Amino acid sequence: MLKIAVAKGDGIGPEIMDAVLQIFDAAKVPLQYEVVEMGRWVFDKGFSNGMTPEAQQTIETLGILFKGPMETPKGKGVKSVNVTARKTWNTYANKRTFQSLHGVDTVFSKAGIPINVTIVRENIEDTYGGIEHMLTNDVALCRRFITRPGSKQVIQYAFEMARQMGAKRVTCGHKANIMKITDGLFLEVFKEVAANYPDIKADDVIVDDLCMKLVTRPDLFEVVVLTNLQGDIVSDLCAGLVGGLGFAPSANIGNHISIFEAVHGTAPDITGKGIANPTALLLSGIGMLRHLGLLKSAAIIENALLYTLESGVHTGDFGNKEIPSVGTAAFAQAIIDNFGKAPAHNPKALGEDVPVTIEVEKLTQNPAIASNSGEQLDTVGVDFFVEHAGQPQQVADACLVAIGSLPYKLVTISNRGTQVWPKGSIFTNVVNQYRCRIESTSGQPLSQTDVINLYTQVANHLKVASLELLHVVGDKALYSLAQGQ
């Protein structure tokens, strides 16, 4: 018997989790459940991360968490328990497979266009670091982290998964045409990893073009890998293509711990009414069974689910309105009654159960995943982000006075990313925060002491809100230009 952690969640979570576990038990799935305390009600008990220490310890021991939807309290300054769980345990790859389900009508099913696309979303980095600051009363800053080793983890997972499932194409969705450094790094790593998989076609597409193509010809795509925020948006878009979040399974895969969950909300308006749709959580659970090597059990349950949907059995949120809907328990029982039956469309081969032993490595320190490229980064200047309500020339004058006879030059001043000095347009609106780029003229890299001394000089004349170092590797600049520079 494999033992897994189960968190039933908030709202409709306990109802749909009980229904799914009932189906598992009826199929004699060889699992034992350790129920753990996570969710809104745990926040309310004073645990700021939404889980008790005992729950965290159990999950880190067992390595598998099966969870229902969870709510994060609003207006209390706490982070989402869902995001916290994914990031805490470094479940770096969010896998969501979207398939046409017969019995779930969509514009594509009516047009006879089959959908079978898997979105792999980077799960740790990007703007989901949640690192934000107000630089002035008018200007908010969010730091976006894209790392080489983090990108490699998720992209390599996407290619390995594609090979295992027999996919012939992996597509990288990105915005490297605008975010040339961050998305540019993600795309660069994608191309490096793709070179190791010559049997799989690798291509890339700008994310807005990807969205247009997905809603016109979703059948053209097999596996798509994206950064965190873009992957979040695109995966919800794909859910809409197959009937909504009620049919969208989700797996969060890490090297040590993996989480399988429904990504839809807690639906407080129908909580306790017994009418919630458990399909998304059940599909997530089926993915978990396959992850655990319980292939036969997964196929029996999925075939029964597909047969049930084809038969017209449905909860109130979907299906033929001329056929009366059923509640959560009746829907689960219909699936149980259809064990052993094969659907007319996309039946799953049974295979054999080959249970996987989950052994979570006992760690004594945080895993370090630095790339150790050995490249020498030299600092050639500093971007000073300063608060100033005046005109660009006033900011430039203050910078020039600060520099004086020191071996530096003021290269450009920008406002919201657009150059306003030494040239620009009088029609460019400016807010009260400027970026002043000062570079060395000595030909020598700046030391930390040089940067501190330069900061002191600038701070004597301008209010510095933040700064970033300008790095180069050889002749390659590791920073972006201003618009119009």
C-alpha positions in Angstrom: 0.0 0.0 0.0 1.3 3.4 -1.0 0.6 6.2 1.5 -0.2 9.8 0.3 -1.1 13.0 2.0 -4.6 14.3 1.3 -5.8 17.9 2.0 -9.5 18.2 1.3 -9.5 21.9 0.9 -12.2 24.6 1.4 -15.7 25.2 0.1 -16.6 22.4 -2.2 -13.2 20.8 -1.6 -14.3 18.2 1.0 -17.3 17.2 -1.1 -15.4 16.5 -4.4 -12.5 14.9 -2.5 -14.8 12.5 -0.8 -16.4 11.6 -4.1 -13.0 11.0 -5.7 -11.7 8.9 -2.8 -15.0 6.9 -3.0 -14.2 6.1 -6.6 -10.6 5.1 -5.7 -11.8 2.9 -2.9 -14.4 1.2 -5.2 -11.7 0.5 -7.7 -9.5 -1.0 -4.9 -6.7 1.5 -5.6 -3.9 0.4 -3.3 -3.5 3.8 -1.5 -3.7 4.8 2.1 -4.6 8.4 3.0 -3.1 10.7 5.6 -5.4 13.7 5.9 -3.5 16.9 6.6 -4.6 20.3 7.7 -4.3 23.0 5.0 -6.5 25.8 3.7 -8.5 28.9 4.7 -9.5 27.5 8.1 -5.9 26.8 8.9 -5.1 30.5 8.1 -7.9 31.4 10.5 -6.2 29.4 13.3 -3.1 31.6 13.0 -0.8 29.6 10.6 0.3 32.3 8.1 1.3 29.8 5.4 -2.0 28.0 5.4 -0.8 24.7 6.8 0.1 23.3 10.2 3.7 22.2 11.0 2.4 18.6 11.2 0.9 18.9 7.7 4.2 20.1 6.3 6.1 17.3 8.0 3.7 14.6 6.7 3.9 15.9 3.2 7.7 16.1 3.3 7.8 12.5 4.5 5.4 11.0 2.0 6.3 13.0 -1.1 2.8 13.1 -2.6 0.0 15.6 -1.8 -3.5 15.2 -3.3 -5.4 18.4 -2.6 -8.7 20.0 -3.2 -9.3 23.7 -4.0 -8.2 26.2 -1.2 -9.0 29.7 -0.4 -6.6 32.4 0.7 -8.1 35.1 3.1 -8.4 38.4 1.4 -6.9 41.6 2.9 -4.8 39.9 5.6 -1.4 40.3 3.8 -0.9 36.5 3.5 0.3 34.6 0.5 -1.8 32.0 -1.5 -1.4 28.6 0.1 -1.5 27.1 -3.3 1.5 29.1 -4.6 3.3 28.7 -1.2 3.0 24.9 -1.4 4.3 24.8 -5.0 7.2 27.0 -4.3 8.1 25.7 -0.8 8.6 22.2 -2.2 10.0 23.3 -5.6 7.4 21.6 -7.7 8.9 23.4 -10.7 6.8 22.0 -13.5 3.0 22.5 -13.6 1.6 20.0 -16.1 -2.0 20.5 -17.3 -3.4 18.3 -20.1 -6.5 19.5 -21.9 -8.5 16.9 -23.9 -11.8 16.9 -25.8 -14.3 15.0 -23.6 -17.3 13.6 -25.4 -20.3 14.7 -23.5 -18.8 18.1 -22.7 -19.9 20.3 -25.6 -17.6 23.1 -26.8 -17.4 25.0 -30.1 -14.5 22.7 -31.1 -16.3 19.5 -30.3 -19.3 20.7 -32.3 -16.9 21.6 -35.2 -15.3 18.1 -35.0 -11.9 19.6 -34.0 -10.1 17.3 -31.4 -8.0 18.9 -28.7 -5.2 17.2 -26.9 -2.6 19.7 -25.7 -0.4 19.7 -22.6 0.8 23.0 -21.1 3.9 22.8 -19.0 4.2 26.0 -16.9 7.3 27.0 -15.0 6.1 27.0 -11.4 8.6 28.8 -9.1 10.0 32.0 -10.7 8.8 34.9 -12.7 6.6 37.5 -11.1 5.3 34.8 -8.7 8.2 35.6 -6.5 5.8 38.3 -5.3 8.7 40.7 -4.7 7.2 44.2 -5.0 8.0 47.7 -3.8 6.6 51.2 -4.1 9.5 53.3 -5.4 7.5 56.5 -5.1 3.9 57.2 -4.2 3.1 56.8 -7.9 5.4 54.0 -9.0 5.2 50.3 -8.1 7.9 47.9 -9.0 7.7 44.1 -9.4 10.9 42.1 -9.8 10.7 39.3 -12.4 13.2 36.5 -11.9 14.0 34.1 -14.7 17.0 31.8 -14.0 19.0 29.6 -16.2 18.9 26.5 -13.9 15.2 27.0 -13.1 14.4 27.3 -16.8 16.4 24.2 -17.6 14.5 22.2 -15.0 11.1 22.8 -16.4 12.1 22.7 -20.1 14.0 19.4 -19.7 10.9 18.0 -17.9 8.7 19.1 -20.9 10.9 17.3 -23.4 11.2 14.1 -21.2 7.5 14.1 -20.7 6.9 14.6 -24.5 9.2 11.7 -25.3 7.4 9.4 -22.8 3.9 10.3 -24.2 5.0 10.0 -27.8 4.6 13.6 -28.7 6.4 14.8 -31.8 6.5 18.5 -31.1 7.3 20.8 -28.2 6.7 24.6 -28.5 8.1 27.3 -26.4 5.7 30.2 -25.8 7.5 33.5 -24.9 7.7 37.3 -25.2 11.4 37.5 -26.0 10.7 40.1 -28.7 10.0 42.6 -25.9 11.5 41.1 -22.7 14.8 40.3 -24.4 16.8 39.6 -21.3 14.3 37.5 -19.2 12.2 35.8 -21.8 15.3 35.8 -24.0 17.1 33.7 -21.4 14.1 31.2 -21.2 14.2 30.9 -25.0 17.9 30.5 -25.1 17.8 27.6 -22.6 14.9 26.1 -24.6 17.0 25.9 -27.7 20.0 24.5 -25.7 17.8 21.7 -24.2 16.0 21.0 -27.5 19.4 20.2 -29.2 19.5 17.0 -26.9 16.1 15.8 -28.3 16.6 15.5 -32.1 13.6 13.1 -32.4 11.2 15.9 -31.3 10.4 19.0 -33.3 11.2 22.1 -31.3 9.8 25.5 -32.2 8.8 28.7 -30.5 6.0 31.3 -30.9 5.4 34.7 -29.3 2.8 34.2 -26.6 0.1 36.6 -28.0 0.4 34.8 -31.4 0.2 31.5 -29.5 -3.1 32.6 -27.8 -4.6 33.5 -31.2 -3.5 30.1 -32.7 -4.8 28.2 -29.7 -8.3 29.6 -30.1 -8.4 29.1 -33.8 -6.4 25.8 -34.4 -5.7 24.2 -31.0 -5.3 20.8 -32.7 -1.9 22.1 -34.1 -0.2 21.9 -30.7 0.9 19.0 -28.6 3.2 20.3 -25.8 3.7 23.9 -24.9 6.2 25.1 -22.3 6.1 28.7 -20.9 7.2 30.9 -18.1 5.1 31.1 -15.0 2.7 34.1 -15.5 2.3 33.4 -19.2 1.8 29.7 -18.5 -0.9 30.6 -15.9 -2.8 32.6 -18.4 -2.4 30.2 -21.4 -3.4 27.2 -19.3 -6.7 28.8 -18.2 -7.3 29.8 -21.8 -6.9 26.1 -22.8 -9.3 25.1 -20.0 -11.9 27.3 -21.7 -11.3 25.4 -25.0 -12.4 22.0 -23.4 -15.2 23.2 -21.2 -13.8 25.2 -18.4 -11.7 24.7 -15.2 -14.1 21.9 -14.1 -12.3 19.7 -16.7 -8.8 20.9 -16.1 -6.5 18.5 -14.2 -3.2 19.8 -12.7 0.0 18.2 -11.6 2.9 20.1 -9.9 6.0 18.0 -10.3 9.2 18.3 -8.3 12.3 16.2 -7.7 11.2 15.3 -4.2 7.6 16.2 -3.7 4.7 16.4 -6.2 1.2 17.9 -5.8 -1.9 16.9 -7.7 -4.9 19.3 -7.4 -7.9 20.8 -8.9 -7.1 24.4 -9.9 -10.7 25.7 -9.9 -12.1 27.8 -7.1 -13.8 26.8 -3.9 -17.3 27.7 -5.2 -18.7 29.0 -1.9 -22.1 29.7 -3.6 -22.7 25.9 -4.0 -20.8 24.6 -1.0 -22.8 22.0 1.0 -25.4 21.6 -1.8 -24.0 18.4 -3.1 -24.0 19.5 -6.7 -20.3 20.2 -7.4 -18.6 18.7 -10.4 -15.6 16.4 -9.2 -14.3 15.8 -12.7 -11.2 18.1 -12.6 -10.1 16.6 -9.2 -10.7 13.1 -10.5 -8.7 13.7 -13.6 -5.9 15.1 -11.4 -6.1 12.0 -9.3 -5.9 9.8 -12.4 -2.7 11.6 -13.3 -1.4 11.0 -9.8 -2.2 7.3 -10.1 -0.1 7.1 -13.3 2.7 9.1 -11.6 2.7 6.4 -8.9 2.8 3.6 -11.5 -0.8 2.5 -10.9 -1.5 2.3 -14.6 -4.3 -0.3 -14.6 -6.2 1.5 -11.8 -5.9 4.8 -13.7 -7.1 3.3 -17.0 -10.1 1.6 -15.4 -11.2 4.8 -13.7 -10.6 7.0 -16.7 -12.5 4.7 -19.0 -15.4 4.7 -16.6 -15.4 8.5 -16.4 -15.2 8.8 -20.2 -18.0 6.3 -20.6 -20.1 8.1 -18.1 -19.7 11.4 -19.9 -20.5 9.8 -23.2 -23.7 8.4 -21.7 -24.9 11.9 -20.9 -24.6 11.8 -17.1 -23.7 15.3 -15.9 -23.7 17.7 -13.0 -25.5 21.0 -13.3 -22.6 23.0 -14.7 -22.4 21.2 -18.1 -24.0 18.7 -20.4 -27.3 18.3 -22.2 -29.9 20.4 -20.4 -32.7 18.1 -21.7 -31.2 15.4 -19.4 -31.7 16.0 -15.7 -28.4 16.7 -13.9 -27.2 14.7 -11.0 -25.4 15.6 -7.8 -21.8 15.0 -6.8 -22.5 11.6 -5.1 -24.7 10.3 -7.9 -22.1 11.3 -10.5 -19.4 9.4 -8.6 -21.7 6.4 -8.2 -22.4 6.4 -12.0 -18.6 6.2 -12.6 -18.3 3.3 -10.2 -21.2 1.5 -11.9 -19.4 1.9 -15.2 -16.2 0.2 -14.1 -15.1 -2.2 -16.8 -16.9 -0.4 -19.6 -14.9 1.1 -22.5 -15.8 4.5 -24.0 -16.4 4.8 -27.7 -13.8 7.6 -28.0 -10.2 7.4 -26.8 -10.4 4.3 -24.6 -7.3 3.9 -22.4 -5.2 0.7 -22.5 -5.3 -1.1 -19.2 -1.7 -2.1 -18.8 -0.5 -3.3 -15.4 0.0 -1.6 -12.1 3.7 -1.2 -11.3 3.7 0.8 -8.1 6.5 3.3 -7.6 8.2 3.6 -4.3 8.2 7.2 -3.2 11.3 7.8 -1.0 11.8 11.5 -0.2 15.5 12.1 0.2 16.5 13.3 3.7 18.1 16.7 3.0 20.4 18.5 5.3 20.7 21.7 3.3 18.9 23.5 0.6 19.6 22.1 -2.9 21.8 24.5 -4.9 21.0 24.5 -8.6 23.4 27.3 -9.9 24.7 26.6 -13.4 28.3 27.4 -12.5 29.0 28.6 -16.0 32.3 30.1 -15.0 31.6 33.3 -17.0 33.2 36.5 -15.6 30.6 39.2 -15.0 32.1 42.7 -15.0 30.3 45.8 -13.7 30.6 48.7 -16.2 28.0 51.1 -14.7 24.9 51.6 -12.6 21.2 52.3 -13.3 20.0 54.7 -10.6 16.2 54.9 -10.2 15.5 58.3 -8.6 12.4 60.0 -7.4 12.0 63.4 -9.0 8.9 65.4 -10.0 10.7 67.7 -12.3 11.7 67.7 -16.0 14.3 65.4 -17.6 16.9 68.2 -18.0 16.7 69.0 -14.3 17.4 65.3 -13.5 20.3 65.3 -16.0 21.8 68.5 -14.5 21.7 67.0 -11.0 23.4 63.8 -12.3 26.1 65.8 -14.1 26.9 67.8 -11.0 27.1 64.5 -9.0 29.5 63.0 -11.5 31.7 66.1 -11.7 35.2 65.2 -12.7 34.8 61.5 -11.8 35.5 58.9 -14.6 31.9 58.4 -15.4 29.4 59.6 -18.0 25.6 60.0 -18.0 24.5 57.9 -20.9 20.7 58.1 -20.9 17.7 59.0 -18.7 14.4 57.2 -19.2 11.0 57.4 -17.7 8.8 54.2 -17.6 11.4 52.7 -20.0 11.3 55.4 -22.6 14.3 57.6 -23.2 13.7 61.3 -22.3 17.4 62.5 -22.3 19.7 63.3 -24.1 17.0 63.1 -26.7 13.3 62.2 -26.7 9.9 63.8 -27.4 8.1 66.5 -25.6 5.0 64.4 -25.9 6.3 61.7 -23.6 4.4 61.8 -20.4 6.7 61.5 -17.3 6.0 60.2 -13.8 8.0 61.1 -10.7 10.6 58.3 -11.1 13.5 58.3 -13.6 16.1 55.8 -14.5 19.6 57.4 -14.8 22.2 55.2 -16.5 25.8 56.1 -15.5 28.7 54.2 -17.1 32.4 54.1 -16.4 34.8 55.9 -18.8 38.0 54.4 -17.3 37.8 51.2 -19.2 38.0 49.3 -15.9 35.3 47.3 -14.2 33.6 48.9 -11.2 34.3 47.4 -7.8 31.7 47.3 -5.0 33.5 50.3 -3.4 33.3 52.2 -6.6 29.5 51.6 -6.8 29.1 52.7 -3.1 31.1 55.9 -3.7 29.1 56.7 -6.9 25.9 56.1 -5.0 27.0 58.5 -2.3 27.7 61.2 -4.9 24.3 60.7 -6.7 22.4 60.5 -3.4 23.8 63.9 -2.4 21.9 65.5 -5.3 18.9 63.1 -6.0 16.7 60.8 -4.0 17.7 57.3 -5.0 14.8 54.8 -4.8 16.7 51.8 -6.1 19.6 50.8 -8.3 20.8 48.0 -10.6 24.3 47.1 -11.7 25.2 47.0 -15.4 27.0 43.8 -16.1 28.9 42.6 -19.2 30.4 39.3 -20.2 33.2 40.1 -22.7 31.6 42.4 -25.2 28.0 41.2 -24.4 25.9 43.6 -22.4 23.6 41.9 -19.9 21.1 44.8 -19.7 18.5 46.3 -21.9 18.4 49.6 -23.7 15.7 52.2 -23.1 13.0 52.6 -25.8 14.4 55.1 -28.2 17.9 54.9 -27.0 
